[in-house]
Amino acid sequence: MDQPATHTRPSLQATWITPNPPQASSPQTTRVFEMPLPSTPAEPSTSEKTAFLAALRCACLELQEQVNQCLTLRMEEEKGGVGEGMDAMGEGREEENYGEESAGEE
């Protein structure tokens, strides 16, 4: 006898693995972000496709916000907080130069 098809609810998922440099004391961790998506029939109508794509777009934005919050928190933890050794001006310069080499560090 045929087994009934089991449908899993679709979701948008992202996995982030913390980089673990050799000198790091904290262990490597994995964080999974997941946003549920609406189910669609096997042959969706145009309006159902449009609704699904709209939900997918919203889920992408929400997932991005969750990832950004997690990474911001991690950056703050790594640098020990704003009040400990770095003033607001220094933090602003650090954000402006993110990903670029600073002339003073050579």
C-alpha positions in Angstrom: 0.0 0.0 0.0 1.3 3.5 -0.8 2.4 5.6 2.1 0.8 9.0 2.3 3.2 11.8 1.3 4.5 13.7 4.2 4.9 17.3 3.5 7.4 19.3 5.5 6.7 23.0 5.9 9.1 25.0 3.7 11.5 27.4 5.5 14.3 29.7 4.7 17.4 28.7 6.7 20.9 30.2 7.1 23.7 28.6 9.1 26.6 30.7 10.6 29.7 29.1 12.0 31.9 31.3 14.1 35.4 31.7 12.8 37.8 30.1 15.3 41.3 31.6 14.9 44.1 29.5 16.5 44.6 32.0 19.4 40.9 32.1 20.3 39.9 30.8 23.6 36.3 30.4 22.8 35.1 27.2 21.0 33.7 27.3 17.5 29.9 27.6 17.5 27.2 27.1 15.0 24.1 29.2 14.8 21.1 28.3 12.7 18.6 30.9 11.7 15.3 29.7 10.3 12.2 31.5 9.0 9.0 29.5 8.2 7.5 30.0 4.8 3.9 29.3 3.7 3.0 26.0 2.1 2.0 26.0 -1.5 0.0 23.5 -3.5 1.8 21.2 -6.0 0.6 23.4 -8.9 0.1 26.9 -7.4 -1.9 29.6 -9.2 -0.3 32.9 -10.1 -1.7 34.6 -7.0 -0.4 31.8 -4.8 3.1 32.1 -6.4 3.0 35.9 -5.9 2.0 35.5 -2.2 4.8 32.9 -1.7 7.4 35.2 -3.2 6.2 38.1 -1.0 6.5 35.9 2.1 9.9 34.8 0.9 11.0 38.4 0.6 9.8 39.2 4.1 11.4 36.1 5.5 14.7 37.2 3.8 14.6 40.6 5.5 13.7 39.1 8.9 16.5 36.5 8.6 19.0 39.2 7.6 17.9 41.3 10.7 18.4 38.3 13.0 21.9 37.6 11.6 22.9 41.2 11.8 21.7 41.4 15.5 23.7 38.2 16.3 26.8 39.5 14.6 26.5 42.9 16.2 26.2 41.3 19.6 29.2 39.1 18.9 31.3 42.1 17.8 30.4 44.0 21.0 31.3 41.0 23.1 34.7 40.6 21.3 35.7 44.2 21.8 34.5 44.3 25.4 31.9 47.0 25.1 32.1 50.6 23.9 32.9 52.1 27.3 36.0 50.0 27.9 38.9 51.7 26.1 37.2 53.0 23.0 35.4 56.3 22.8 32.5 57.0 20.5 34.7 58.8 18.0 37.1 55.8 17.8 34.2 53.4 17.3 32.9 55.6 14.4 36.3 55.5 12.7 36.5 51.8 13.2 33.1 51.3 11.5 34.0 53.7 8.7 37.3 51.7 8.0 35.8 48.3 8.5 37.5 45.9 6.0 40.2 48.4 5.1 43.7 48.7 6.3 44.4 51.6 8.5 47.5 53.7 7.8 48.4 53.9 11.5 48.5 50.1 11.9 51.3 49.4 9.4 
